[in-house]
Amino acid sequence: MAVPTEDQALANAARLLERAELELTNLPLMERLDQLAVSWINLAHLLRDRERI
């Protein structure tokens, strides 16, 4: 599996957050989507930091 780029990680996070906004009646799913988005954002930060080294 290829390592995603920072932009791809951020795009995945954005997509998950948009999906979470649609899940107003399903709080557990909304929270899980938010957690997954945070994971992608953290990965994007790691990828950005790796590029700086």
TAUR-V658876 format. One record per residue. PSI is psi as a letter, one per 30 degrees, with the letter a starting at -180 (NA if undefined). Layout:
psi=PSI
psi=PSI
This chain:
psi=k
psi=k
psi=k
psi=l
psi=l
psi=e
psi=e
psi=e
psi=e
psi=e
psi=e
psi=e
psi=e
psi=e
psi=e
psi=e
psi=e
psi=e
psi=e
psi=e
psi=f
psi=f
psi=h
psi=f
psi=f
psi=i
psi=e
psi=e
psi=e
psi=e
psi=e
psi=e
psi=e
psi=e
psi=e
psi=e
psi=e
psi=e
psi=e
psi=e
psi=e
psi=e
psi=e
psi=e
psi=e
psi=e
psi=e
psi=e
psi=e
psi=e
psi=f
psi=f
psi=NA
